[in-house]
């Protein structure tokens, strides 16, 4: 029997197949479809607003605010998420790192 051993440390990959970076401004953006069970979602620079129910978030209204930080989301959240910047000013960056 062959056994492959790998360390379980999560390495942030460059944007590409397993990772993508979204520039989030005043228009709604979505991520590529996530096939892995979980993903790391890293909010950089400025807070964002997110909805998961199919509606579009609005800077001055609906949506859940995520401030700078790293969050673990289930693929259903990533696939349903719609992002917009929360401050009404500068753009934000969201990095989505799929975990295999």
C-alpha positions in Angstrom: 0.0 0.0 0.0 1.3 3.5 -0.9 0.9 6.2 1.7 1.4 9.9 1.0 2.2 12.0 4.1 1.8 15.8 4.0 2.0 18.4 6.6 -1.4 19.8 7.6 -0.1 23.4 7.7 -2.2 25.6 5.4 0.1 27.5 3.0 -1.3 30.5 1.2 -0.8 29.9 -2.5 -0.5 32.6 -5.1 -3.8 33.7 -6.6 -4.8 31.1 -9.2 -6.3 27.7 -9.0 -6.8 27.4 -5.2 -6.8 31.1 -4.3 -8.4 34.2 -5.8 -8.3 37.8 -4.8 -11.4 40.0 -5.4 -11.2 43.8 -5.5 -14.5 44.8 -3.9 -15.8 48.2 -4.6 -19.3 49.8 -4.9 -20.6 47.1 -7.3 -21.5 43.6 -6.3 -18.9 40.9 -7.0 -19.0 37.1 -6.5 -16.3 34.4 -6.2 -15.6 31.4 -8.4 -17.4 28.3 -7.5 -15.8 26.6 -4.5 -15.5 22.8 -4.7 -13.6 22.2 -1.5 -15.5 21.8 1.7 -14.0 24.8 3.4 -12.2 28.0 2.4 -10.3 30.7 4.2 -11.7 34.1 3.5 -9.3 36.9 4.3 -10.6 40.5 4.4 -7.8 43.0 3.7 -7.6 46.8 3.7 -11.3 47.7 4.5 -14.5 46.1 5.7 -16.9 44.4 3.4 -20.6 43.6 3.4 -21.9 40.2 2.4 -25.2 38.6 1.8 -25.8 34.8 1.5 -29.5 34.8 0.5 -29.3 35.7 -3.2 -30.0 39.4 -2.6 -27.4 42.0 -3.3 -25.7 43.8 -0.4 -26.0 47.6 -0.2 -23.3 49.8 1.3 -25.9 51.7 3.4 -28.3 48.8 4.0 -28.6 45.1 3.9 -25.6 42.8 4.5 -23.4 41.4 7.2 -20.2 43.4 7.8 -16.9 41.5 7.9 -14.0 43.6 9.1 -10.3 42.9 8.4 -9.4 39.3 9.5 -9.4 35.7 8.4 -12.5 33.6 8.5 -13.3 30.0 7.8 -16.4 29.5 5.6 -18.2 26.4 4.3 -18.3 26.1 0.5 -22.1 26.9 0.6 -21.3 30.3 2.1 -18.6 31.0 -0.5 -20.8 29.9 -3.4 -23.8 32.1 -2.3 -21.8 35.1 -1.1 -22.2 38.5 -2.8 -19.7 41.1 -1.7 -19.6 44.9 -1.7 -17.4 47.4 0.2 -18.9 48.5 3.5 -17.5 52.0 4.0 -18.9 53.8 1.0 -15.4 55.0 0.1 -12.3 53.0 -0.7 -12.2 49.5 -2.2 -11.5 46.4 -0.2 -9.7 43.2 -1.0 -11.0 39.7 -0.3 -8.8 36.7 -0.7 -10.5 33.3 -0.9 -8.2 30.3 -0.3 -9.7 26.9 -1.0 -8.6 24.1 1.4 -8.2 20.7 -0.1 
